[in-house]
């Protein structure tokens, strides 16, 4: 999770992320909360 301070997300919080193929299928990386992205 890409953000300042303690990294936590709330249920239903909007995020942006990249999808990568891993050995067990797709997984998310570079997870950024949408509010943090607009404030930066």
CHARMM internal coordinates of N, CA and C (Angstrom, degrees):
IC EDIT
DIST 1 N 1 CA 1.4627
DIST 1 CA 1 C 1.5198
ANGL 1 N 1 CA 1 C 107.47
DIST 1 C 2 N 1.3115
ANGL 1 CA 1 C 2 N 116.30
DIHE 1 N 1 CA 1 C 2 N 121.98
DIST 2 N 2 CA 1.4614
ANGL 1 C 2 N 2 CA 122.34
DIHE 1 CA 1 C 2 N 2 CA -176.51
DIST 2 CA 2 C 1.5248
ANGL 2 N 2 CA 2 C 109.83
DIHE 1 C 2 N 2 CA 2 C -94.25
DIST 2 C 3 N 1.3484
ANGL 2 CA 2 C 3 N 117.00
DIHE 2 N 2 CA 2 C 3 N 98.42
DIST 3 N 3 CA 1.4601
ANGL 2 C 3 N 3 CA 121.87
DIHE 2 CA 2 C 3 N 3 CA 177.67
DIST 3 CA 3 C 1.5131
ANGL 3 N 3 CA 3 C 109.12
DIHE 2 C 3 N 3 CA 3 C -165.42
DIST 3 C 4 N 1.3300
ANGL 3 CA 3 C 4 N 117.42
DIHE 3 N 3 CA 3 C 4 N 164.02
DIST 4 N 4 CA 1.4574
ANGL 3 C 4 N 4 CA 121.94
DIHE 3 CA 3 C 4 N 4 CA 178.44
DIST 4 CA 4 C 1.5230
ANGL 4 N 4 CA 4 C 110.30
DIHE 3 C 4 N 4 CA 4 C -79.28
DIST 4 C 5 N 1.3421
ANGL 4 CA 4 C 5 N 115.89
DIHE 4 N 4 CA 4 C 5 N 154.14
DIST 5 N 5 CA 1.4609
ANGL 4 C 5 N 5 CA 121.06
DIHE 4 CA 4 C 5 N 5 CA 175.30
DIST 5 CA 5 C 1.5184
ANGL 5 N 5 CA 5 C 112.78
DIHE 4 C 5 N 5 CA 5 C 72.68
DIST 5 C 6 N 1.3365
ANGL 5 CA 5 C 6 N 114.89
DIHE 5 N 5 CA 5 C 6 N -157.75
DIST 6 N 6 CA 1.4623
ANGL 5 C 6 N 6 CA 121.56
DIHE 5 CA 5 C 6 N 6 CA -179.60
DIST 6 CA 6 C 1.5252
ANGL 6 N 6 CA 6 C 109.32
DIHE 5 C 6 N 6 CA 6 C -65.40
DIST 6 C 7 N 1.3041
ANGL 6 CA 6 C 7 N 118.05
DIHE 6 N 6 CA 6 C 7 N 129.87
DIST 7 N 7 CA 1.4592
ANGL 6 C 7 N 7 CA 122.69
DIHE 6 CA 6 C 7 N 7 CA -175.40
DIST 7 CA 7 C 1.5174
ANGL 7 N 7 CA 7 C 110.88
DIHE 6 C 7 N 7 CA 7 C -91.56
DIST 7 C 8 N 1.3147
ANGL 7 CA 7 C 8 N 116.04
DIHE 7 N 7 CA 7 C 8 N 106.62
DIST 8 N 8 CA 1.4558
ANGL 7 C 8 N 8 CA 121.20
DIHE 7 CA 7 C 8 N 8 CA 178.20
DIST 8 CA 8 C 1.5223
ANGL 8 N 8 CA 8 C 109.36
DIHE 7 C 8 N 8 CA 8 C -145.82
DIST 8 C 9 N 1.3065
ANGL 8 CA 8 C 9 N 116.11
DIHE 8 N 8 CA 8 C 9 N 151.49
DIST 9 N 9 CA 1.4601
ANGL 8 C 9 N 9 CA 122.02
DIHE 8 CA 8 C 9 N 9 CA 176.52
DIST 9 CA 9 C 1.5206
ANGL 9 N 9 CA 9 C 108.53
DIHE 8 C 9 N 9 CA 9 C -123.32
DIST 9 C 10 N 1.3307
ANGL 9 CA 9 C 10 N 116.20
DIHE 9 N 9 CA 9 C 10 N 148.32
DIST 10 N 10 CA 1.4619
ANGL 9 C 10 N 10 CA 121.81
DIHE 9 CA 9 C 10 N 10 CA 176.58
DIST 10 CA 10 C 1.5223
ANGL 10 N 10 CA 10 C 108.64
DIHE 9 C 10 N 10 CA 10 C -95.04
DIST 10 C 11 N 1.3220
ANGL 10 CA 10 C 11 N 116.75
DIHE 10 N 10 CA 10 C 11 N 153.95
DIST 11 N 11 CA 1.4612
ANGL 10 C 11 N 11 CA 121.16
DIHE 10 CA 10 C 11 N 11 CA 177.62
DIST 11 CA 11 C 1.5200
ANGL 11 N 11 CA 11 C 109.67
DIHE 10 C 11 N 11 CA 11 C -58.37
DIST 11 C 12 N 1.3088
ANGL 11 CA 11 C 12 N 117.55
DIHE 11 N 11 CA 11 C 12 N 129.57
DIST 12 N 12 CA 1.4514
ANGL 11 C 12 N 12 CA 122.57
DIHE 11 CA 11 C 12 N 12 CA 178.63
DIST 12 CA 12 C 1.5152
ANGL 12 N 12 CA 12 C 115.06
DIHE 11 C 12 N 12 CA 12 C 82.32
DIST 12 C 13 N 1.3379
ANGL 12 CA 12 C 13 N 117.90
DIHE 12 N 12 CA 12 C 13 N 0.50
DIST 13 N 13 CA 1.4642
ANGL 12 C 13 N 13 CA 121.37
DIHE 12 CA 12 C 13 N 13 CA -179.09
DIST 13 CA 13 C 1.5308
ANGL 13 N 13 CA 13 C 109.73
DIHE 12 C 13 N 13 CA 13 C -68.72
DIST 13 C 14 N 1.3296
ANGL 13 CA 13 C 14 N 116.86
DIHE 13 N 13 CA 13 C 14 N 134.70
DIST 14 N 14 CA 1.4650
ANGL 13 C 14 N 14 CA 121.38
DIHE 13 CA 13 C 14 N 14 CA 179.83
DIST 14 CA 14 C 1.5257
ANGL 14 N 14 CA 14 C 110.10
DIHE 13 C 14 N 14 CA 14 C -75.20
DIST 14 C 15 N 1.3295
ANGL 14 CA 14 C 15 N 115.96
DIHE 14 N 14 CA 14 C 15 N 135.93
DIST 15 N 15 CA 1.4595
ANGL 14 C 15 N 15 CA 121.87
DIHE 14 CA 14 C 15 N 15 CA 178.91
DIST 15 CA 15 C 1.5260
ANGL 15 N 15 CA 15 C 110.00
DIHE 14 C 15 N 15 CA 15 C -136.98
DIST 15 C 16 N 1.3331
ANGL 15 CA 15 C 16 N 115.42
DIHE 15 N 15 CA 15 C 16 N 162.77
DIST 16 N 16 CA 1.4630
ANGL 15 C 16 N 16 CA 123.34
DIHE 15 CA 15 C 16 N 16 CA 172.40
DIST 16 CA 16 C 1.5240
ANGL 16 N 16 CA 16 C 105.61
DIHE 15 C 16 N 16 CA 16 C -117.58
DIST 16 C 17 N 1.3366
ANGL 16 CA 16 C 17 N 117.69
DIHE 16 N 16 CA 16 C 17 N 141.23
DIST 17 N 17 CA 1.4630
ANGL 16 C 17 N 17 CA 119.94
DIHE 16 CA 16 C 17 N 17 CA -177.76
DIST 17 CA 17 C 1.5213
ANGL 17 N 17 CA 17 C 110.71
DIHE 16 C 17 N 17 CA 17 C -154.71
DIST 17 C 18 N 1.3278
ANGL 17 CA 17 C 18 N 115.31
DIHE 17 N 17 CA 17 C 18 N 161.73
DIST 18 N 18 CA 1.4606
ANGL 17 C 18 N 18 CA 122.57
DIHE 17 CA 17 C 18 N 18 CA 173.42
DIST 18 CA 18 C 1.5229
ANGL 18 N 18 CA 18 C 107.79
DIHE 17 C 18 N 18 CA 18 C -101.77
DIST 18 C 19 N 1.3287
ANGL 18 CA 18 C 19 N 116.64
DIHE 18 N 18 CA 18 C 19 N 144.69
DIST 19 N 19 CA 1.4643
ANGL 18 C 19 N 19 CA 121.91
DIHE 18 CA 18 C 19 N 19 CA 178.43
DIST 19 CA 19 C 1.5237
ANGL 19 N 19 CA 19 C 108.72
DIHE 18 C 19 N 19 CA 19 C -106.62
DIST 19 C 20 N 1.3302
ANGL 19 CA 19 C 20 N 115.73
DIHE 19 N 19 CA 19 C 20 N 132.48
DIST 20 N 20 CA 1.4643
ANGL 19 C 20 N 20 CA 121.76
DIHE 19 CA 19 C 20 N 20 CA 178.73
DIST 20 CA 20 C 1.5218
ANGL 20 N 20 CA 20 C 109.32
DIHE 19 C 20 N 20 CA 20 C -128.37
DIST 20 C 21 N 1.3270
ANGL 20 CA 20 C 21 N 116.35
DIHE 20 N 20 CA 20 C 21 N 147.43
DIST 21 N 21 CA 1.4559
ANGL 20 C 21 N 21 CA 122.03
DIHE 20 CA 20 C 21 N 21 CA 176.29
DIST 21 CA 21 C 1.5201
ANGL 21 N 21 CA 21 C 109.00
DIHE 20 C 21 N 21 CA 21 C -82.76
DIST 21 C 22 N 1.3200
ANGL 21 CA 21 C 22 N 117.02
DIHE 21 N 21 CA 21 C 22 N 122.48
DIST 22 N 22 CA 1.4537
ANGL 21 C 22 N 22 CA 122.16
DIHE 21 CA 21 C 22 N 22 CA 177.53
DIST 22 CA 22 C 1.5163
ANGL 22 N 22 CA 22 C 110.20
DIHE 21 C 22 N 22 CA 22 C -111.14
DIST 22 C 23 N 1.3242
ANGL 22 CA 22 C 23 N 117.93
DIHE 22 N 22 CA 22 C 23 N -179.14
DIST 23 N 23 CA 1.4653
ANGL 22 C 23 N 23 CA 121.18
DIHE 22 CA 22 C 23 N 23 CA -178.43
DIST 23 CA 23 C 1.5300
ANGL 23 N 23 CA 23 C 113.21
DIHE 22 C 23 N 23 CA 23 C -64.44
DIST 23 C 24 N 1.3335
ANGL 23 CA 23 C 24 N 117.59
DIHE 23 N 23 CA 23 C 24 N -23.15
DIST 24 N 24 CA 1.4697
ANGL 23 C 24 N 24 CA 121.16
DIHE 23 CA 23 C 24 N 24 CA 179.87
DIST 24 CA 24 C 1.5246
ANGL 24 N 24 CA 24 C 112.04
DIHE 23 C 24 N 24 CA 24 C -112.58
DIST 24 C 25 N 1.3322
ANGL 24 CA 24 C 25 N 117.61
DIHE 24 N 24 CA 24 C 25 N 17.34
DIST 25 N 25 CA 1.4602
ANGL 24 C 25 N 25 CA 121.19
DIHE 24 CA 24 C 25 N 25 CA 179.45
DIST 25 CA 25 C 1.5222
ANGL 25 N 25 CA 25 C 111.30
DIHE 24 C 25 N 25 CA 25 C 117.95
DIST 25 C 26 N 1.3180
ANGL 25 CA 25 C 26 N 115.34
DIHE 25 N 25 CA 25 C 26 N -166.06
DIST 26 N 26 CA 1.4612
ANGL 25 C 26 N 26 CA 120.69
DIHE 25 CA 25 C 26 N 26 CA -177.36
DIST 26 CA 26 C 1.5196
ANGL 26 N 26 CA 26 C 111.81
DIHE 25 C 26 N 26 CA 26 C -71.18
DIST 26 C 27 N 1.3407
ANGL 26 CA 26 C 27 N 115.75
DIHE 26 N 26 CA 26 C 27 N 148.06
DIST 27 N 27 CA 1.4594
ANGL 26 C 27 N 27 CA 121.04
DIHE 26 CA 26 C 27 N 27 CA 172.17
DIST 27 CA 27 C 1.5269
ANGL 27 N 27 CA 27 C 108.62
DIHE 26 C 27 N 27 CA 27 C -146.78
DIST 27 C 28 N 1.3308
ANGL 27 CA 27 C 28 N 115.50
DIHE 27 N 27 CA 27 C 28 N 156.46
DIST 28 N 28 CA 1.4669
ANGL 27 C 28 N 28 CA 121.59
DIHE 27 CA 27 C 28 N 28 CA -177.73
DIST 28 CA 28 C 1.5198
ANGL 28 N 28 CA 28 C 110.09
DIHE 27 C 28 N 28 CA 28 C -93.10
DIST 28 C 29 N 1.3400
ANGL 28 CA 28 C 29 N 115.31
DIHE 28 N 28 CA 28 C 29 N 147.12
DIST 29 N 29 CA 1.4607
ANGL 28 C 29 N 29 CA 121.21
DIHE 28 CA 28 C 29 N 29 CA 173.70
DIST 29 CA 29 C 1.5227
ANGL 29 N 29 CA 29 C 108.01
DIHE 28 C 29 N 29 CA 29 C -144.79
DIST 29 C 30 N 1.3121
ANGL 29 CA 29 C 30 N 117.08
DIHE 29 N 29 CA 29 C 30 N 169.39
DIST 30 N 30 CA 1.4696
ANGL 29 C 30 N 30 CA 123.89
DIHE 29 CA 29 C 30 N 30 CA -177.82
DIST 30 CA 30 C 1.5333
ANGL 30 N 30 CA 30 C 108.86
DIHE 29 C 30 N 30 CA 30 C 50.40
DIST 30 C 31 N 1.3235
ANGL 30 CA 30 C 31 N 115.91
DIHE 30 N 30 CA 30 C 31 N 57.79
DIST 31 N 31 CA 1.4605
ANGL 30 C 31 N 31 CA 122.51
DIHE 30 CA 30 C 31 N 31 CA -177.71
DIST 31 CA 31 C 1.5246
ANGL 31 N 31 CA 31 C 108.91
DIHE 30 C 31 N 31 CA 31 C -83.15
DIST 31 C 32 N 1.3361
ANGL 31 CA 31 C 32 N 116.85
DIHE 31 N 31 CA 31 C 32 N 122.75
DIST 32 N 32 CA 1.4634
ANGL 31 C 32 N 32 CA 122.01
DIHE 31 CA 31 C 32 N 32 CA -177.30
DIST 32 CA 32 C 1.5252
ANGL 32 N 32 CA 32 C 108.68
DIHE 31 C 32 N 32 CA 32 C -128.54
DIST 32 C 33 N 1.3442
ANGL 32 CA 32 C 33 N 118.18
DIHE 32 N 32 CA 32 C 33 N 120.97
DIST 33 N 33 CA 1.4674
ANGL 32 C 33 N 33 CA 119.74
DIHE 32 CA 32 C 33 N 33 CA 174.51
DIST 33 CA 33 C 1.5318
ANGL 33 N 33 CA 33 C 109.77
DIHE 32 C 33 N 33 CA 33 C -61.03
DIST 33 C 34 N 1.3175
ANGL 33 CA 33 C 34 N 117.93
DIHE 33 N 33 CA 33 C 34 N 140.01
DIST 34 N 34 CA 1.4592
ANGL 33 C 34 N 34 CA 121.84
DIHE 33 CA 33 C 34 N 34 CA -176.36
DIST 34 CA 34 C 1.5199
ANGL 34 N 34 CA 34 C 111.38
DIHE 33 C 34 N 34 CA 34 C -62.40
DIST 34 C 35 N 1.3520
ANGL 34 CA 34 C 35 N 120.41
DIHE 34 N 34 CA 34 C 35 N -39.42
DIST 35 N 35 CA 1.4562
ANGL 34 C 35 N 35 CA 121.42
DIHE 34 CA 34 C 35 N 35 CA 179.07
DIST 35 CA 35 C 1.5210
ANGL 35 N 35 CA 35 C 111.31
DIHE 34 C 35 N 35 CA 35 C -62.71
DIST 35 C 36 N 1.3053
ANGL 35 CA 35 C 36 N 118.50
DIHE 35 N 35 CA 35 C 36 N -40.62
DIST 36 N 36 CA 1.4657
ANGL 35 C 36 N 36 CA 122.19
DIHE 35 CA 35 C 36 N 36 CA -179.78
DIST 36 CA 36 C 1.5238
ANGL 36 N 36 CA 36 C 109.80
DIHE 35 C 36 N 36 CA 36 C -65.21
DIST 36 C 37 N 1.3084
ANGL 36 CA 36 C 37 N 117.16
DIHE 36 N 36 CA 36 C 37 N -35.54
DIST 37 N 37 CA 1.4557
ANGL 36 C 37 N 37 CA 121.48
DIHE 36 CA 36 C 37 N 37 CA -179.35
DIST 37 CA 37 C 1.5251
ANGL 37 N 37 CA 37 C 110.51
DIHE 36 C 37 N 37 CA 37 C -67.84
DIST 37 C 38 N 1.3277
ANGL 37 CA 37 C 38 N 118.94
DIHE 37 N 37 CA 37 C 38 N -41.28
DIST 38 N 38 CA 1.4584
ANGL 37 C 38 N 38 CA 121.45
DIHE 37 CA 37 C 38 N 38 CA -178.30
DIST 38 CA 38 C 1.5233
ANGL 38 N 38 CA 38 C 111.68
DIHE 37 C 38 N 38 CA 38 C -75.24
DIST 38 C 39 N 1.3375
ANGL 38 CA 38 C 39 N 118.26
DIHE 38 N 38 CA 38 C 39 N -27.89
DIST 39 N 39 CA 1.4637
ANGL 38 C 39 N 39 CA 122.29
DIHE 38 CA 38 C 39 N 39 CA 179.89
DIST 39 CA 39 C 1.5226
ANGL 39 N 39 CA 39 C 111.87
DIHE 38 C 39 N 39 CA 39 C -78.07
DIST 39 C 40 N 1.3323
ANGL 39 CA 39 C 40 N 117.25
DIHE 39 N 39 CA 39 C 40 N -23.91
DIST 40 N 40 CA 1.4714
ANGL 39 C 40 N 40 CA 120.79
DIHE 39 CA 39 C 40 N 40 CA -176.27
DIST 40 CA 40 C 1.5029
ANGL 40 N 40 CA 40 C 112.75
DIHE 39 C 40 N 40 CA 40 C -76.62
END
COOR INIT
IC SEED 1 N 1 CA 1 C
IC BUILD
